[in-house]
Each structure stands twice: as C-alpha cells, then as structure tokens.
Amino acid sequence: MSLRVVNDIDEIVRLVRFDGWQNTHAGEREVKKALRKTLFKYKLHQDQDLFDKAYGYIRQYY
C-alpha cells in the first residue's frame, strides 16, 4: 500500500506543480490540497505528522 500512496502523491504533485510554486501562496495551496486529497483517498488525511513530512519532502525535491 505504501508504494501506491507514494506513486499517487508523485503523480498528483507533478500535475499541479509549476516552476517556482514554492514561492507563491497559490502554488503552496494547490500542492497541499492535492496532497491532502491523496492522503484522504487512503484514509491517512488525519495524520498531521505524515502530511508535514510528505509536504516537506515535496517542497524540497519537486
């Protein structure tokens, strides 16, 4: 299951991100919304620590 979650997050982030998204409120909001939606799909949306770690990784490497 964890591989599916990672693959889904990767896919959705690639769709919503754009160059410099980390420097705009709209970009951050869209990526966070996509991440939360993906975590919700797997009933993981209430795990704030998981969300924070995943978002931190996305922000750094995407």
N, C-alpha and C positions, 0 to 999 in steps of 0.2 A: 504494500500500500504506500509506503513512504516514497518509493520511486515514482509512483503515479502522481502523488502530490507535488513532488519536485518538478516533474515534467509539465504538469498543468500550470504551475506557477511560472516556469520558464516560458511556456508558450504565451500565456496571457500578458506577461510583462513585455515580451518582445513586440506584442501588438500595440500596447498603449504607450510605451516609452518613446521619447524623441531626444535628439541631441540637446543637452542642457536641461533636461527635465528636472534634475535635482535642484536647479536654481530658480524654479518657478513654483508658486503655490499650486497652480493648476496641475502641473506635472506631478508634483508630490501627491496631490489629492487623487488624481486618476490612478496612479500606481498603488496607492494604499487601498483604494476602493477595489481595484482588481484583485489585489492580494487577499483582502477580507472576503471577497466573493468566492475565491478559490478555496480558502480555508473553510468557509461555510459549507461548501459542497461536500466536504469530508467531515463535517461536524466538529471542526477544530477552531472555529471562529471565536470562541470564548477564551482561548489560551493566549493571554496577552504577551507572555514571555516568548512564545513561539512566533507570534506576529512581529514583535520587536526584533527578534533575531533574524527572521526572514527579511524584514524590511531593511535592516542594517546591511545585510548581505547584498540585497538588490541594489541599494543606494551606492554601495561601494563598487560593485562589479558590473553593473549594467549602465 
